Amino acid sequence: CSCLSASSVLYFLCRKGHTDTEIQAIFAKYDQEGDPELTEHEHQQMRDDLEKEREDLELERNSLTRPSSGRSFPRTQEDSEEDDDEDSGHSSRRRGSSSGGVSYEEFQVLVRRVDRMEHSIGSIVSKIDAVIVKLEGIERAKLKRRDVLGRLLDGVMEDERLGRDTDAHREQMDRLVRDELERWESDDTASQVSHPQLATPVGLRPRPPSSLSTDGLDASANV
């Protein structure tokens, strides 16, 4: 019966880059008789196991090249560079399943994409919140100005009814309207600078809110 000595196994495995500890563990696994030699049967068992492991690795490599789902995920250069960095530290954890699972590499790519998507969504949500707060502030200011203008109109009408001088109330109304129109022009200029593609065409100006419409003021002035 031909045998394989421990020295032969040691020499072979050393050339393959295995450490002494790994070699001793491998030899102890297959040396069932406890002598420093492997019988032909033990040697064949080792070869069968190594062949099976080689086939498993081949299947794993093929599953990484052609995902079992039939779909390939597009990868950016950034993803490839990150994969290369992580591959050096996680080789022992890369086990792609040939029965329809997802490999560790594909899982990590998806995790990174989800993280980037969540970060982008969070940034968008923050901007939307800021816009909502700004709109609420504008609406509150509009209601306040509408209330002030209404009280001024009531004062003018009361002065006219009692035959009193209305110049003071009219001057306040004119000043309020001028301030509002200047504010609209300032906002329109800022909008054109920030968004040139949305600039107001020449000859057109945004109409003031209905609460500050000059038509209403002209009508009240003629009362």
RADA-V364428 format. One record per backbone hydrogen bond with DSSP energy under -1.0 kcal/mol. CO is the residue of the C=O (numbers start at 1). NH is the residue of the N-H. E is the energy in kcal/mol with one decimal. If there is no record, write none. Layout:
CO_NH_E ; CO_NH_E
This chain:
4_38_-3.5 ; 5_9_-1.9 ; 6_10_-2.8 ; 7_11_-2.5 ; 8_12_-2.4 ; 9_13_-2.8 ; 10_14_-2.2 ; 11_15_-1.7 ; 13_18_-2.2 ; 14_17_-1.5 ; 19_23_-2.3 ; 20_24_-2.5 ; 21_25_-2.1 ; 22_26_-2.4 ; 23_27_-2.8 ; 24_28_-2.5 ; 25_29_-1.6 ; 26_30_-1.5 ; 27_31_-2.2 ; 30_32_-1.8 ; 35_37_-1.1 ; 36_6_-1.8 ; 38_4_-3.4 ; 39_43_-3.0 ; 40_44_-2.4 ; 41_45_-2.2 ; 42_46_-2.0 ; 43_47_-2.2 ; 44_48_-2.7 ; 45_49_-2.3 ; 46_50_-2.5 ; 47_51_-2.5 ; 48_52_-2.5 ; 49_53_-2.5 ; 50_54_-2.3 ; 51_55_-2.3 ; 52_56_-2.3 ; 53_57_-2.4 ; 54_58_-2.1 ; 55_59_-2.5 ; 56_60_-2.4 ; 57_61_-2.5 ; 58_62_-2.4 ; 59_63_-2.4 ; 60_64_-1.7 ; 61_65_-1.8 ; 62_66_-3.1 ; 67_70_-1.8 ; 76_80_-2.1 ; 77_81_-2.4 ; 78_82_-2.3 ; 79_83_-2.6 ; 80_84_-2.3 ; 81_85_-1.9 ; 82_86_-2.1 ; 83_87_-2.3 ; 86_89_-1.0 ; 90_93_-1.2 ; 93_95_-1.2 ; 103_107_-2.2 ; 104_108_-2.3 ; 105_109_-2.1 ; 106_110_-2.3 ; 107_111_-2.4 ; 108_112_-2.3 ; 109_113_-2.1 ; 110_114_-2.6 ; 111_115_-2.4 ; 112_116_-2.3 ; 113_117_-2.5 ; 114_118_-2.8 ; 115_119_-2.2 ; 116_120_-2.3 ; 117_121_-2.9 ; 118_122_-2.5 ; 119_123_-1.9 ; 120_124_-2.2 ; 121_125_-2.8 ; 122_126_-2.0 ; 123_127_-1.9 ; 124_128_-2.4 ; 125_129_-2.5 ; 126_130_-2.0 ; 127_131_-2.2 ; 128_132_-2.5 ; 129_133_-2.4 ; 130_134_-2.1 ; 131_135_-2.7 ; 132_136_-2.5 ; 133_137_-2.0 ; 134_138_-2.2 ; 135_139_-2.5 ; 136_140_-2.2 ; 137_141_-2.3 ; 138_142_-2.4 ; 139_143_-2.3 ; 140_144_-2.1 ; 141_145_-2.5 ; 142_146_-2.4 ; 143_147_-2.1 ; 144_148_-2.2 ; 145_149_-2.7 ; 146_150_-2.3 ; 147_151_-2.1 ; 148_152_-2.1 ; 149_153_-2.4 ; 150_154_-2.3 ; 151_155_-2.0 ; 152_156_-2.3 ; 153_157_-2.6 ; 154_158_-2.3 ; 155_159_-2.5 ; 156_160_-2.5 ; 157_161_-2.2 ; 158_162_-1.9 ; 159_164_-3.2 ; 166_170_-2.4 ; 167_171_-2.6 ; 168_172_-1.9 ; 169_173_-2.3 ; 170_174_-2.8 ; 171_175_-2.4 ; 172_176_-2.3 ; 173_177_-2.6 ; 174_178_-2.7 ; 175_179_-2.4 ; 176_180_-2.0 ; 177_181_-2.6 ; 178_182_-2.6 ; 179_183_-2.0 ; 180_184_-2.2 ; 181_185_-2.4 ; 182_186_-2.4 ; 183_187_-2.5 ; 184_188_-2.4 ; 185_189_-2.3 ; 186_190_-2.2 ; 187_191_-2.1 ; 188_192_-1.9 ; 189_193_-2.0 ; 190_194_-2.2 ; 191_195_-2.8 ; 195_198_-1.8 ; 196_199_-1.5 ; 201_204_-1.8 ; 209_212_-1.9 ; 210_213_-1.1 ; 213_217_-1.3 ; 214_218_-2.6 ; 215_219_-2.2 ; 216_220_-2.1 ; 217_221_-2.0 ; 218_222_-1.4
